[in-house]
Amino acid sequence: MNAIETRGLTKYYGNSRGVIGLDLAVQEGEFFGFIGPNGAGKSTSIRCLLGLIRPTSGEAQVLGNACTGDRRRLLREVGYLPSEAMFYPGMRVREVIRYSADLRGQDCADEAAALCERLQVQTDKRVEELSLGNRKKVAIVCAMQHRPRLYVLDEPTSGLDPLMQREFFALLDERHAQGATVFLSSHVLSEIQRHCTRAAIIREGRLIACDRVEALAQAGARRVTLHGVADVPELSGIRDVQRSPEGVSFLYGGEMNVLIRALARLDVRDMTVAEPDLEEVFMHYYEEGGDRA
Ligand code: ADP
């Protein structure tokens, strides 16, 4: 079964574009990345999925339920981490966490205590005394304490220090290994590359690519580095040329044989051909508006 499925999901805020014609299918048990820069439409898509806003057109289903359907059930089965954690002022952390469990009609006290210990959450503080990172940790406990089948995480690591990020991903990996589905929205490519098996790239409200993370990384080109050479061979398919005292480096998207024949005429001291990292691929999709979706 698909944990998340959208068909032609479109949301306009008045005349301004949120997301356009999004077709997405995330299978149950996947660790799925949703990549895009600020303003691409990630939060809009997620809010539509969870029934928090109504799409202008198109459909979305979460765990087999239409996003406009039974929101109580959705709340029980989904752990949602919004990009900005907001709480009612005046409440203490432990009250916020209990309130969130009560909303789902569940007693999550043991799980909440374990999560608070791992994430070093101070439960006696008032929410308005918390820093951004500490607010985020409380939101993580609220999203995970009821052990949902599906985690929908909108930019979860912003504000978390590196140690907490590591602990958070360790928790997610454990839940994923136990069968949960994770939908991770992020503009931090390294975390998508490290944890997700598949990912979708969204740009200006539209899906521009959706594939296995390795396939996305290979789709663009190879990073070729030549030592002892000052100039780049004149070939099509070469871009992002970087020069250094040792030589040159560039992305090459053409036939490898063509490159090798061209290099044979040069005095190359050493060379490496490597897969580009996701960052380079990402820039490729963004600058050229890939059409691989
Ligand atoms: P992302 O999560 O990828 O940063 P968003 O979904 O927040 O992107 O935003 C997508 C687009 O929709 C942006 O151009 C943003 O300005 C616009 N937008 C988002 N929320 C609203 C809103 N409540 N009213 C009007 N425009 C909005």
Residues whose N, C-alpha, C, O or C-beta is under 5 A from the ligand:
A	BS01	ADP	Y13 S16 R17 G18 G36 P37 N38 G39 A40 G41 K42 S43 T44 S45
